[in-house]
């Protein structure tokens, strides 16, 4: 939506590089929030009065459970309001950069970090495509350096990048000549590209590279027939029997050096460096945050560019002008010197028509960042983020100096990246014990202490006083893969929940530490993510307790003729209607919104509680969790079912048990209630809310019923899960019957 221009840019001497507008719906959001807050307070009064007037233990427990559930929902609602207080929309004008910076050679250097950890879950061909797409930016190639972190320590990944380095010599000049926008080769050749002999020649070269990489992947090793030079053989010779992914020396291989390696048109190539940090079973490696800090140090030794881009290995560049959008802010002399990073939205290709798993995460990646952008800026979401290197070294007003001067953001690199001195120091800072006794992970670099290292790092930066911006060009800057089976989606969410809980229930809690450091609105914004897992409590309460009440004939909500019903309707319809409006205004559809809210309910009985339980066990010393890489590999049948909008279950996961239980108990209770009301044994006006809640949940469970009963394909709900769930449902009903009647 349009709004009034709040700020344009660089003064009168130059045309604007960027503008920012506050969305017109902001005043309406604030007015509605005031009315809704009043409704919540009235609801709390109603709950409190009922709790205090309880005459039995069961009535007290039931009423107190709903009071506690609504307190959690109210708190999470308040965190969402922080995004609606001042949402903004920015626009950049890269075409005006030439009037500010005359020559592209004067653009600042750019170091690109790409992390991968498992060649079988994250195919090296896809990672290579991501690297090629960033190497082909419309940017001075001498200023681009791409660093690939292979935390799996695999020769297969190194081989893939050796092949990609050769192919880049053809691909980069082809992109410049044809001015193509899809600069990931895989994405380009899947598009409706213009046919010509030159294009076909490039495609043949790409297919040949693709075949070699896939053949090596199938064999599980790099055979001599695929090694074409002495340098390649020497690089691959490091993989000996004692070399394992958990225990191996640092490997840093310069595959391309700017100024030395040329493409087929004679232009200089970007730097391309493969990095596999030293690993030891006796030393903590801090998962992805540790890998990123290694890249931060290695890149400081070799190139030390003032701008750093972090990319997920499956998130390729979809817009060759993305760095120019960043420079519209970085190169603006009127820009706030506290600007630490610029976050682009994560967008995905290959989504089915209605996005059944809500993989687009529109609130997380689009709506909420726009709301935070009107405050101090969006949080860091792990990919598609351009940092000023200085932001990793303490607060804007007090820089934390690294232990050696070569790691300082002010250090000027004046040696070849292939020089013996540079490579020796790079190997040293990539050692597994290098960080011992230093500030890395605490005050310097990406922060340790959470599996959600992206969230925690951005949060700590904002607490230090840095600001950020949300950049959303008309053409998506990045496109990535997303999981297309429900178990992969929920496992990924569970990992996020564990990491977020590590922040929420620590001394850095947004509610306490964040409020003091950033103020209440930004603290609430960060609390919205941090306390995701706590939503499991109200969702489970509303997903099971009214249904059990129906089964045992125990009314717990106001009757139709009571005025309190109006309050419940206002709160339910108001919350859902505003969420729908935000979703539609953000470019969504009604069907996608429905799937979004269904996945919210599904996560509430699966990944949220499982993440909380695993986090709690870890705190008690009974469990240990690691960083599980989400698989990017799918079979054809699974892909076909996904494109048809069919939910993929297929495996007997413990997380499917409470989900199936919720589906069963809502179906049984609704049918029982319907029969009882139809026969006149109960009155609809006394059971309206219970029947509505049960019917609403049952409607959301339609894919589960199909998977349990009607489907015969491999993606159906496992019979074992259905049987176990039925046993638990019966046990739950028996326990409720024996206790709630007291």
C-alpha positions as CSV (number, residue, x, y, z in Angstrom):
1,X,0.0,0.0,0.0
2,X,1.1,3.5,-0.6
3,X,2.0,6.0,2.1
4,X,3.5,9.4,2.6
5,X,7.2,9.7,1.9
6,X,9.1,9.8,5.1
7,X,12.6,10.2,3.8
8,X,14.5,10.3,0.6
9,X,18.2,10.3,0.4
10,X,21.3,12.0,-0.5
11,X,20.4,15.6,-0.3
12,X,20.1,18.0,-3.2
13,X,23.4,17.3,-4.9
14,X,22.4,13.9,-6.2
15,X,19.2,12.2,-7.3
16,X,17.7,10.0,-4.7
17,X,19.2,6.6,-4.1
18,X,16.3,5.3,-2.0
19,X,13.0,6.3,-0.5
20,X,10.9,5.0,2.4
21,X,7.2,5.2,3.0
22,X,5.1,4.4,6.1
23,X,2.1,2.2,5.1
24,X,-1.3,3.9,5.2
25,X,-2.9,1.2,7.3
26,X,-0.7,2.0,10.2
27,X,-3.2,4.3,12.0
28,X,-6.0,1.7,11.6
29,X,-3.7,-1.0,13.1
30,X,-3.1,1.2,16.2
31,X,-6.8,1.9,16.7
32,X,-7.8,-1.7,16.3
33,X,-5.0,-2.8,18.7
34,X,-6.5,-0.5,21.3
35,X,-10.0,-2.0,20.9
36,X,-8.6,-5.5,20.9
37,X,-6.5,-4.9,24.0
38,X,-9.7,-3.8,25.8
39,X,-11.4,-7.0,24.7
40,X,-8.4,-9.0,26.1
41,X,-8.6,-7.3,29.5
42,X,-12.4,-8.0,29.7
43,X,-11.7,-11.6,28.9
44,X,-9.1,-11.8,31.7
45,X,-11.7,-10.3,34.1
46,X,-14.1,-13.0,33.0
47,X,-11.5,-15.8,33.4
48,X,-10.4,-14.6,36.8
49,X,-14.0,-14.3,38.1
50,X,-14.7,-17.9,37.0
51,X,-11.4,-19.2,38.5
52,X,-12.2,-17.6,41.8
53,X,-15.8,-18.9,41.8
54,X,-14.7,-22.5,41.2
55,X,-16.4,-25.0,43.5
56,X,-14.6,-28.2,42.5
57,X,-11.0,-29.2,41.7
58,X,-11.8,-30.1,38.1
59,X,-13.6,-26.8,37.4
60,X,-10.7,-24.9,38.9
61,X,-8.1,-26.7,36.8
62,X,-10.1,-26.3,33.6
63,X,-10.8,-22.6,34.1
64,X,-7.2,-21.9,35.2
65,X,-5.9,-23.8,32.1
66,X,-7.9,-21.6,29.8
67,X,-6.8,-18.5,31.7
68,X,-3.1,-19.5,31.3
69,X,-3.7,-20.4,27.6
70,X,-5.2,-17.0,26.9
71,X,-2.4,-15.2,28.7
72,X,0.1,-16.9,26.4
73,X,-2.1,-16.0,23.3
74,X,-2.4,-12.4,24.6
75,X,1.3,-12.1,25.0
76,X,2.0,-13.5,21.6
77,X,-0.7,-11.2,20.1
78,X,1.1,-8.2,21.8
79,X,4.4,-9.2,20.1
80,X,2.7,-9.3,16.7
81,X,1.4,-5.7,17.3
82,X,4.9,-4.4,17.4
83,X,5.2,-5.2,13.6
84,X,2.0,-3.2,13.0
85,X,2.9,0.0,14.8
86,X,5.1,1.4,12.0
87,X,5.5,-0.9,8.9
88,X,7.4,0.7,6.0
89,X,8.2,0.1,2.4
90,X,11.5,1.0,0.8
91,X,12.5,1.6,-2.8
92,X,16.0,1.8,-4.3
93,X,17.1,3.4,-7.5
94,X,20.3,1.6,-8.7
95,X,20.3,3.6,-11.9
96,X,21.3,6.7,-9.9
97,X,24.4,5.1,-8.5
98,X,26.5,6.1,-11.5
99,X,25.9,9.7,-10.7
100,X,27.3,9.1,-7.2
101,X,30.0,6.6,-8.0
102,X,31.3,7.3,-11.5
103,X,33.2,4.0,-12.0
104,X,32.1,0.5,-11.0
105,X,35.7,-0.2,-10.1
106,X,35.2,2.1,-7.2
107,X,32.5,-0.2,-5.8
108,X,33.5,-1.7,-2.4
109,X,34.7,-5.2,-2.3
110,X,32.2,-8.0,-1.6
111,X,32.9,-11.3,0.2
112,X,30.2,-14.0,-0.3
113,X,29.9,-16.8,2.3
114,X,28.2,-20.0,1.3
115,X,27.9,-22.8,3.8
116,X,27.2,-26.5,3.1
117,X,27.5,-29.5,5.5
118,X,26.5,-32.7,3.8
119,X,27.0,-33.5,0.1
120,X,24.2,-36.1,0.2
121,X,21.6,-33.8,1.8
122,X,22.8,-30.7,0.0
123,X,23.9,-31.8,-3.5
124,X,27.2,-30.1,-4.5
125,X,25.7,-29.3,-7.9
126,X,23.1,-27.1,-6.3
127,X,25.7,-25.4,-4.1
128,X,27.9,-24.8,-7.2
129,X,24.9,-23.2,-8.9
130,X,24.5,-20.8,-5.9
131,X,28.1,-19.8,-6.1
132,X,28.0,-19.3,-9.9
133,X,24.9,-17.1,-9.6
134,X,26.8,-14.7,-7.2
135,X,30.0,-14.8,-9.2
136,X,28.0,-13.5,-12.1
137,X,26.7,-10.4,-10.4
138,X,26.6,-7.2,-12.4
139,X,29.5,-6.0,-10.4
140,X,33.2,-5.6,-10.9
141,X,34.5,-9.2,-10.9
142,X,37.8,-8.0,-9.3
143,X,35.7,-7.0,-6.2
144,X,33.9,-10.3,-5.7
145,X,35.3,-13.1,-3.6
146,X,33.2,-16.3,-3.0
147,X,34.1,-18.5,0.0
148,X,32.5,-21.9,0.2
149,X,32.5,-23.5,3.6
150,X,32.3,-27.3,3.4
151,X,31.6,-28.4,7.0
152,X,31.2,-32.0,5.8
153,X,34.8,-32.0,4.7
154,X,34.0,-33.9,1.5
155,X,36.2,-34.3,-1.5
156,X,33.0,-34.6,-3.6
157,X,32.1,-31.0,-2.8
158,X,35.7,-29.8,-3.6
159,X,35.5,-31.7,-6.9
160,X,32.2,-30.0,-7.8
161,X,33.7,-26.6,-7.3
162,X,36.8,-27.5,-9.3
163,X,34.3,-28.2,-12.1
164,X,32.3,-25.1,-11.4
165,X,35.5,-23.0,-11.6
166,X,36.2,-24.2,-15.1
167,X,32.6,-23.7,-16.2
168,X,32.6,-20.2,-14.8
169,X,35.1,-19.2,-17.5
170,X,32.3,-19.7,-20.1
171,X,29.3,-18.8,-18.0
172,X,30.3,-15.4,-16.7
173,X,31.0,-13.8,-20.1
174,X,27.8,-15.5,-21.5
175,X,25.7,-13.8,-18.8
176,X,27.3,-10.4,-19.5
177,X,26.8,-10.7,-23.2
178,X,23.2,-12.0,-23.1
179,X,22.3,-9.8,-20.1
180,X,20.3,-12.7,-18.6
181,X,18.7,-12.4,-15.2
182,X,18.6,-16.0,-14.1
183,X,22.3,-16.4,-13.4
184,X,22.1,-19.8,-11.8
185,X,22.8,-22.2,-14.8
186,X,20.3,-24.8,-13.6
187,X,17.5,-22.2,-13.2
188,X,18.4,-20.6,-16.6
189,X,18.3,-23.8,-18.6
190,X,14.9,-24.7,-17.0
191,X,13.4,-21.4,-18.1
192,X,12.1,-20.4,-21.5
193,X,15.5,-19.2,-22.7
194,X,16.1,-17.9,-26.2
195,X,17.6,-20.6,-28.4
196,X,20.8,-19.9,-30.3
197,X,23.9,-21.8,-31.1
198,X,25.9,-20.0,-28.4
199,X,23.3,-20.9,-25.8
200,X,23.3,-24.5,-26.9
201,X,27.1,-24.6,-26.7
202,X,27.0,-23.3,-23.1
203,X,24.2,-25.8,-22.3
204,X,26.3,-28.7,-23.6
205,X,29.2,-27.6,-21.4
206,X,26.9,-27.3,-18.4
207,X,25.4,-30.7,-19.0
208,X,28.9,-32.2,-19.3
209,X,29.9,-30.7,-15.9
210,X,26.6,-31.8,-14.3
211,X,27.1,-35.4,-15.5
212,X,30.7,-35.5,-14.2
213,X,29.6,-34.2,-10.8
214,X,26.6,-36.6,-10.5
215,X,28.7,-39.5,-11.6
216,X,31.3,-38.8,-8.9
217,X,28.4,-38.5,-6.4
218,X,27.1,-41.9,-7.4
219,X,30.5,-43.5,-7.0
220,X,31.1,-41.8,-3.7
221,X,34.7,-40.8,-4.6
222,X,36.7,-38.9,-7.1
223,X,38.4,-41.4,-9.5
224,X,41.6,-40.6,-11.3
225,X,39.8,-40.3,-14.7
226,X,38.1,-37.1,-13.5
227,X,41.2,-35.4,-12.3
228,X,42.6,-33.3,-15.1
229,X,45.6,-31.5,-13.6
230,X,48.5,-31.9,-11.1
231,X,47.0,-29.1,-9.0
232,X,43.7,-30.9,-8.7
233,X,45.4,-34.2,-7.8
234,X,47.4,-32.4,-5.1
235,X,44.3,-30.8,-3.6
236,X,42.4,-34.1,-3.5
237,X,45.3,-36.0,-2.0
238,X,44.5,-34.6,1.4
239,X,41.6,-37.1,1.6
240,X,43.2,-40.1,3.1
241,X,41.9,-42.9,5.3
242,X,42.3,-40.9,8.5
243,X,40.4,-37.9,7.0
244,X,36.8,-38.0,8.4
245,X,34.1,-35.3,8.6
246,X,34.5,-35.1,12.4
247,X,38.3,-35.2,12.5
248,X,40.5,-33.6,9.8
249,X,43.0,-30.8,9.2
250,X,42.0,-27.5,7.6
251,X,41.7,-27.4,3.9
252,X,41.8,-24.1,2.0
253,X,42.0,-24.3,-1.8
254,X,42.1,-21.3,-4.0
255,X,40.2,-22.3,-7.1
256,X,40.2,-18.9,-8.9
257,X,42.2,-15.8,-8.2
258,X,41.1,-12.4,-9.5
259,X,43.7,-10.8,-11.7
260,X,45.4,-14.1,-12.4
261,X,42.6,-16.3,-13.8
262,X,40.7,-15.0,-16.9
263,X,37.4,-16.1,-18.5
264,X,37.1,-16.8,-22.2
265,X,36.6,-13.1,-23.1
266,X,39.7,-12.1,-21.3
267,X,38.0,-10.5,-18.2
268,X,39.3,-11.2,-14.8
269,X,37.5,-13.9,-12.8
270,X,36.2,-13.4,-9.2
271,X,38.1,-15.1,-6.4
272,X,36.7,-18.6,-5.6
273,X,38.0,-20.2,-2.4
274,X,37.0,-23.6,-0.9
275,X,37.3,-23.8,2.9
276,X,36.9,-26.8,5.2
277,X,37.9,-25.8,8.7
278,X,39.8,-28.1,11.0
279,X,37.6,-30.5,12.9
280,X,38.4,-32.5,16.0
281,X,36.2,-34.7,18.1
282,X,37.6,-33.1,21.2
283,X,36.9,-29.5,20.2
284,X,33.5,-27.8,20.0
285,X,32.7,-26.6,16.5
286,X,29.5,-24.5,17.1
287,X,27.7,-25.8,14.0
288,X,27.0,-23.1,11.3
289,X,28.0,-20.2,13.5
290,X,31.4,-21.7,13.9
291,X,31.7,-22.3,10.1
292,X,30.7,-18.6,9.4
293,X,33.2,-17.3,11.9
294,X,35.9,-19.4,10.2
295,X,35.0,-17.8,6.9
296,X,35.0,-14.4,8.5
297,X,38.6,-14.9,9.6
298,X,39.8,-16.6,6.5
299,X,38.3,-14.0,4.3
300,X,39.8,-11.2,6.4
301,X,43.3,-12.7,5.8
302,X,42.7,-13.1,2.1
303,X,40.5,-10.3,0.9
304,X,38.9,-8.5,3.8
305,X,36.1,-6.9,1.8
306,X,34.0,-4.3,3.7
307,X,30.8,-6.0,2.7
308,X,29.9,-9.6,3.5
309,X,27.0,-11.5,2.0
310,X,25.9,-14.7,3.8
311,X,24.0,-17.3,1.6
312,X,22.4,-20.6,2.2
313,X,23.8,-23.2,-0.1
314,X,20.4,-23.7,-1.9
315,X,19.5,-20.0,-2.1
316,X,20.8,-18.8,-5.5
317,X,20.9,-15.2,-6.7
318,X,17.9,-14.4,-8.9
319,X,18.7,-10.7,-9.5
320,X,22.1,-9.7,-10.8
321,X,21.6,-6.1,-9.6
322,X,21.1,-7.1,-6.0
323,X,24.5,-5.6,-4.9
324,X,23.6,-2.3,-6.5
325,X,20.4,-2.2,-4.4
326,X,22.7,-2.6,-1.3
327,X,25.0,0.2,-2.5
328,X,22.0,2.6,-2.6
329,X,22.2,2.5,1.1
330,X,25.9,1.8,1.8
331,X,27.1,4.6,-0.5
332,X,24.6,7.1,0.7
333,X,26.6,9.7,2.8
334,X,23.4,10.7,4.6
335,X,22.8,7.1,5.8
336,X,22.9,6.3,9.5
337,X,26.5,5.3,10.4
338,X,24.9,2.7,12.7
339,X,23.5,0.7,9.7
340,X,25.0,-2.8,10.3
341,X,23.3,-5.0,7.7
342,X,20.6,-5.1,4.9
343,X,18.3,-8.1,4.9
344,X,16.6,-9.4,1.8
345,X,13.5,-11.6,2.0
346,X,13.9,-15.3,1.6
347,X,11.7,-16.4,-1.4
348,X,11.3,-19.9,-2.8
349,X,10.9,-21.6,-6.2
350,X,9.0,-24.8,-6.8
351,X,6.1,-24.0,-4.3
352,X,2.9,-25.8,-5.2
353,X,-0.1,-23.7,-6.1
354,X,-1.5,-23.2,-2.6
355,X,1.8,-23.7,-0.6
356,X,0.3,-26.5,1.6
357,X,3.1,-26.5,4.2
358,X,3.2,-22.6,4.4
359,X,6.9,-22.9,3.3
360,X,6.8,-19.3,2.1
361,X,6.7,-18.1,5.7
362,X,5.2,-14.9,4.6
363,X,4.9,-13.4,8.1
364,X,8.5,-14.3,9.0
365,X,10.2,-13.3,5.8
366,X,8.0,-10.5,4.4
367,X,5.4,-9.0,6.8
368,X,7.3,-8.9,10.1
369,X,10.6,-7.6,8.6
370,X,8.7,-4.7,7.0
371,X,7.2,-3.9,10.5
372,X,10.6,-4.1,12.2
373,X,12.1,-1.9,9.4
374,X,10.0,1.0,10.8
375,X,11.7,0.5,14.2
376,X,15.4,-0.4,14.3
377,X,15.3,-2.9,11.4
378,X,14.6,-6.6,10.7
379,X,16.3,-9.5,12.3
380,X,18.9,-11.6,10.4
381,X,17.3,-14.7,8.9
382,X,20.5,-16.6,7.9
383,X,20.6,-15.9,4.2
384,X,20.4,-13.1,1.7
385,X,21.9,-10.6,4.2
386,X,24.6,-8.0,3.4
387,X,26.7,-7.0,6.4
388,X,29.2,-4.3,6.9
389,X,32.2,-6.2,8.2
390,X,32.6,-3.7,11.0
391,X,29.3,-4.9,12.5
392,X,31.0,-8.2,13.7
393,X,33.4,-6.3,15.9
394,X,31.4,-4.8,18.7
395,X,29.1,-1.8,19.1
396,X,29.1,1.2,16.8
397,X,30.7,3.4,19.4
398,X,33.2,0.8,20.8
399,X,35.0,-1.6,18.5
400,X,36.2,-4.8,19.9
401,X,39.7,-5.4,18.4
402,X,40.5,-8.9,17.2
403,X,43.5,-10.8,18.6
404,X,45.6,-10.2,15.5
405,X,45.6,-7.1,13.3
406,X,45.1,-9.1,10.1
407,X,41.5,-9.8,11.2
408,X,40.6,-6.2,11.8
409,X,38.0,-4.8,9.4
410,X,40.5,-1.9,8.8
411,X,43.3,-4.2,7.7
412,X,44.4,-3.7,4.1
413,X,45.3,-6.9,2.2
414,X,48.2,-6.3,-0.2
415,X,49.4,-9.9,-1.0
416,X,48.2,-12.5,-3.4
417,X,45.7,-15.0,-2.0
418,X,47.9,-17.8,-3.2
419,X,51.0,-16.5,-1.5
420,X,52.5,-18.9,1.1
421,X,52.3,-16.3,3.9
422,X,48.6,-15.7,3.3
423,X,47.7,-19.3,3.0
424,X,49.7,-20.2,6.1
425,X,47.9,-17.6,8.2
426,X,44.5,-18.6,6.7
427,X,45.1,-22.2,7.7
428,X,46.1,-21.1,11.2
429,X,42.8,-19.1,11.8
430,X,40.8,-22.0,10.5
431,X,42.2,-24.3,13.2
432,X,39.8,-26.0,15.6
433,X,41.5,-24.5,18.7
434,X,42.1,-21.0,17.3
435,X,39.1,-19.5,19.2
436,X,40.2,-20.7,22.6
437,X,40.6,-17.8,24.9
438,X,39.3,-15.2,22.4
439,X,36.1,-13.2,22.0
440,X,34.9,-15.1,19.0
441,X,31.3,-16.2,19.4
442,X,30.7,-13.9,22.4
443,X,31.6,-10.4,21.5
444,X,33.1,-10.9,18.0
445,X,31.6,-12.5,14.9
446,X,28.5,-14.7,14.7
447,X,27.3,-15.5,18.2
448,X,27.3,-18.8,19.9
449,X,24.8,-20.1,22.3
450,X,21.8,-21.0,20.1
451,X,21.1,-23.4,17.2
452,X,19.3,-20.4,15.6
453,X,22.6,-18.5,15.2
454,X,21.1,-16.1,12.7
455,X,18.4,-14.9,15.0
456,X,20.8,-14.7,18.0
457,X,23.4,-12.8,16.0
458,X,21.0,-10.2,14.6
459,X,19.4,-9.8,18.0
460,X,22.8,-9.2,19.8
461,X,23.8,-6.7,17.1
462,X,20.6,-4.7,17.6
463,X,21.1,-4.8,21.3
464,X,24.6,-3.3,20.8
465,X,23.0,-0.4,19.0
466,X,23.3,-1.4,15.3
467,X,20.4,-0.8,12.9
468,X,19.3,-2.8,9.9
469,X,17.2,-2.3,6.8
470,X,14.8,-4.5,4.8
471,X,15.3,-4.4,1.1
472,X,12.6,-5.9,-1.2
473,X,13.2,-5.3,-4.9
474,X,10.4,-6.0,-7.4
475,X,12.4,-8.9,-8.8
476,X,13.3,-11.4,-6.0
477,X,16.9,-11.1,-5.0
478,X,17.2,-14.8,-4.0
479,X,15.3,-18.0,-4.6
480,X,15.8,-21.2,-2.7
481,X,14.6,-24.7,-2.1
482,X,12.2,-25.7,0.6
483,X,11.3,-29.1,2.2
484,X,8.4,-30.8,0.5
485,X,7.5,-33.5,3.0
486,X,5.8,-32.7,6.3
487,X,8.4,-34.5,8.5
488,X,11.2,-32.4,7.0
489,X,9.2,-29.2,7.5
490,X,8.5,-30.1,11.2
491,X,12.0,-31.2,11.9
492,X,13.3,-27.9,10.6
493,X,10.8,-26.0,12.7
494,X,11.8,-28.1,15.8
495,X,15.4,-27.2,15.3
496,X,14.4,-23.5,15.1
497,X,12.3,-23.9,18.3
498,X,15.2,-25.4,20.2
499,X,17.5,-22.5,19.1
500,X,14.9,-19.9,19.9
501,X,14.2,-21.4,23.3
502,X,18.0,-21.2,24.1
503,X,17.6,-17.4,23.7
504,X,14.2,-16.9,25.2
505,X,15.1,-18.7,28.5
506,X,18.6,-17.2,28.9
507,X,20.0,-14.1,30.3
508,X,19.6,-12.5,26.9
509,X,15.8,-13.0,27.0
510,X,14.1,-10.3,24.8
511,X,11.6,-9.6,27.5
512,X,14.3,-8.5,30.0
513,X,17.7,-7.9,28.3
514,X,16.1,-6.9,25.0
515,X,13.8,-4.3,26.6
516,X,16.6,-2.6,28.4
517,X,18.9,-2.7,25.3
518,X,16.5,-1.9,22.5
519,X,13.2,-0.6,24.0
520,X,9.9,-2.3,24.3
521,X,8.7,-2.4,20.6
522,X,11.9,-4.0,19.2
523,X,12.0,-6.3,22.2
524,X,8.5,-7.5,21.5
525,X,9.4,-8.0,17.9
526,X,12.2,-10.3,18.8
527,X,10.1,-12.0,21.5
528,X,7.6,-13.0,18.8
529,X,10.1,-15.4,17.4
530,X,11.8,-16.3,20.7
531,X,8.6,-17.5,22.3
532,X,7.2,-19.4,19.3
533,X,7.4,-22.7,21.2
534,X,5.2,-21.5,24.0
535,X,2.3,-21.4,21.6
536,X,2.1,-25.2,22.0
537,X,0.4,-24.7,25.3
538,X,-2.7,-22.8,24.2
539,X,-3.0,-24.8,20.9
540,X,-2.9,-28.1,22.8
541,X,-5.4,-26.7,25.4
542,X,-7.9,-25.6,22.7
543,X,-7.2,-28.6,20.6
544,X,-8.0,-31.2,23.3
545,X,-9.9,-29.8,26.3
546,X,-13.2,-28.6,24.7
547,X,-13.3,-31.9,22.8
548,X,-12.9,-33.9,26.0
549,X,-15.6,-31.7,27.5
550,X,-17.9,-32.7,24.6
551,X,-17.2,-36.3,25.2
552,X,-17.9,-36.4,28.9
553,X,-20.8,-33.9,28.7
554,X,-19.1,-31.0,30.7
555,X,-19.9,-27.5,29.3
556,X,-17.1,-25.0,29.8
557,X,-17.9,-22.0,27.6
558,X,-20.6,-19.3,27.6
559,X,-23.9,-20.2,26.1
560,X,-25.4,-18.6,23.0
561,X,-27.7,-16.4,25.0
562,X,-25.0,-15.1,27.3
563,X,-23.3,-11.7,26.4
564,X,-19.9,-13.2,27.0
565,X,-20.3,-15.0,23.6
566,X,-20.0,-11.7,21.8
567,X,-16.5,-11.2,23.4
568,X,-15.3,-14.6,22.2
569,X,-16.6,-14.0,18.7
570,X,-14.9,-10.5,18.6
571,X,-11.6,-11.9,19.7
572,X,-11.6,-14.9,17.4
573,X,-12.9,-13.1,14.3
574,X,-10.8,-9.9,15.0
575,X,-7.5,-11.8,15.2
576,X,-8.1,-14.0,12.2
577,X,-9.5,-11.2,10.0
578,X,-6.6,-8.9,10.7
579,X,-4.2,-11.8,10.0
580,X,-6.0,-12.5,6.7
581,X,-5.9,-8.9,5.7
582,X,-2.2,-8.6,6.3
583,X,-1.6,-11.8,4.4
584,X,-3.7,-10.6,1.4
585,X,-2.0,-7.2,1.4
586,X,1.3,-9.0,1.4
587,X,0.5,-10.7,-1.9
588,X,-1.1,-13.9,-0.6
589,X,-4.3,-15.6,-1.4
590,X,-7.2,-16.8,0.8
591,X,-6.3,-20.5,0.2
592,X,-2.6,-19.9,1.0
593,X,-3.7,-18.0,4.2
594,X,-5.8,-21.0,5.2
595,X,-2.8,-23.3,4.8
596,X,-0.7,-20.9,6.7
597,X,-3.0,-20.9,9.7
598,X,-3.4,-24.7,9.5
599,X,0.3,-25.2,9.6
600,X,0.4,-22.9,12.6
601,X,-2.0,-25.3,14.4
602,X,0.0,-28.4,13.2
603,X,3.3,-26.9,14.5
604,X,1.5,-26.2,17.8
605,X,1.1,-29.9,18.5
606,X,4.3,-31.2,16.9
607,X,7.5,-29.2,16.4
608,X,6.7,-26.6,19.1
609,X,6.1,-29.0,22.0
610,X,8.8,-31.4,20.8
611,X,11.3,-28.5,20.6
612,X,10.4,-27.4,24.1
613,X,10.7,-30.9,25.5
614,X,14.1,-31.5,23.9
615,X,15.3,-28.1,25.0
616,X,14.1,-28.8,28.6
617,X,15.8,-32.2,28.6
618,X,19.0,-30.7,27.4
619,X,18.9,-28.1,30.3
620,X,18.4,-31.0,32.7
621,X,21.4,-32.8,31.2
622,X,19.3,-35.7,29.8
623,X,19.6,-34.9,26.1
624,X,21.9,-33.6,23.5
625,X,20.9,-32.1,20.2
626,X,22.9,-31.3,17.1
627,X,22.4,-29.3,13.9
628,X,20.4,-31.5,11.6
629,X,20.8,-30.5,8.0
630,X,17.4,-30.3,6.1
631,X,17.6,-32.6,3.1
632,X,17.2,-30.9,-0.3
633,X,16.9,-34.3,-2.1
634,X,13.4,-35.6,-3.1
635,X,12.2,-38.5,-5.2
636,X,9.9,-38.1,-8.2
637,X,6.9,-39.6,-6.6
638,X,7.2,-37.3,-3.6
639,X,7.6,-34.3,-5.9
640,X,4.5,-35.3,-7.8
641,X,2.4,-35.6,-4.7
642,X,3.6,-32.2,-3.5
643,X,2.7,-30.5,-6.8
644,X,-0.8,-32.1,-6.5
645,X,-1.2,-30.5,-3.1
646,X,-1.1,-33.8,-1.2
647,X,0.4,-34.0,2.3
648,X,3.4,-36.2,2.7
649,X,3.6,-38.3,5.9
650,X,5.1,-41.6,5.0
651,X,7.3,-42.2,8.1
652,X,6.3,-43.3,11.6
653,X,7.6,-40.2,13.4
654,X,6.7,-39.5,17.0
655,X,5.7,-36.0,16.0
656,X,2.8,-37.5,14.0
657,X,1.3,-39.1,17.1
658,X,-0.1,-36.0,18.8
659,X,-1.2,-34.7,15.4
660,X,-3.1,-37.8,14.7
661,X,-4.5,-37.8,18.2
662,X,-5.8,-34.3,17.7
663,X,-7.5,-35.3,14.5
664,X,-9.1,-38.4,16.0
665,X,-10.4,-36.8,19.2
666,X,-11.9,-33.8,17.3
667,X,-13.6,-36.0,14.8
668,X,-15.1,-38.3,17.5
669,X,-16.2,-35.5,19.8
670,X,-17.8,-33.5,16.9
671,X,-19.7,-36.5,15.7
672,X,-20.9,-37.4,19.2
673,X,-21.9,-33.8,19.9
674,X,-23.8,-33.7,16.5
675,X,-25.7,-36.9,17.3
676,X,-26.5,-35.8,20.8
677,X,-27.8,-32.5,19.6
678,X,-29.7,-34.0,16.7
679,X,-31.5,-36.4,19.1
680,X,-32.4,-33.6,21.5
681,X,-30.3,-34.9,24.3
682,X,-28.3,-31.7,24.3
683,X,-29.1,-28.1,23.3
684,X,-27.0,-26.4,20.6
685,X,-27.1,-23.0,22.4
686,X,-25.3,-24.6,25.3
687,X,-22.6,-26.3,23.2
688,X,-22.1,-23.8,20.4
689,X,-18.5,-22.8,21.2
690,X,-17.4,-26.3,21.9
691,X,-18.9,-27.5,18.6
692,X,-17.5,-24.6,16.7
693,X,-13.9,-25.1,18.0
694,X,-14.1,-28.9,17.4
695,X,-15.5,-28.4,13.9
696,X,-12.9,-25.8,13.1
697,X,-10.0,-28.1,14.1
698,X,-11.7,-31.0,12.3
699,X,-11.8,-28.9,9.1
700,X,-8.1,-28.2,9.4
701,X,-7.4,-31.9,9.9
702,X,-8.9,-33.0,6.5
703,X,-5.5,-33.9,5.0
704,X,-4.8,-36.1,8.0
705,X,-8.1,-38.0,7.7
706,X,-7.4,-38.7,4.0
707,X,-3.9,-39.9,4.9
708,X,-5.2,-42.2,7.6
709,X,-8.1,-43.8,5.8
710,X,-8.3,-43.2,2.0
711,X,-4.8,-43.0,0.7
712,X,-2.7,-46.0,-0.4
713,X,0.4,-44.3,-1.7
714,X,3.8,-44.2,0.2
715,X,3.0,-40.8,1.6
716,X,0.0,-42.0,3.6
717,X,-0.1,-42.0,7.4
718,X,1.7,-45.1,8.7
719,X,-0.7,-47.7,10.2
720,X,1.5,-48.0,13.3
721,X,1.1,-44.2,14.0
722,X,-2.7,-44.5,13.6
723,X,-2.9,-47.4,16.1
724,X,-0.7,-45.8,18.7
725,X,-2.6,-42.6,18.4
726,X,-5.9,-44.4,18.9
727,X,-4.6,-46.1,22.0
728,X,-3.5,-42.8,23.5
729,X,-6.8,-41.1,22.6
730,X,-8.7,-43.8,24.5
731,X,-6.3,-43.4,27.5
732,X,-6.8,-39.7,27.4
733,X,-10.6,-40.0,27.3
734,X,-10.5,-42.4,30.2
735,X,-8.3,-40.2,32.3
736,X,-10.5,-37.2,31.5
737,X,-13.6,-39.1,32.4
738,X,-12.2,-40.2,35.8
739,X,-10.7,-36.8,36.7
740,X,-12.8,-34.0,35.2
741,X,-16.0,-35.3,36.7
742,X,-14.6,-34.8,40.2
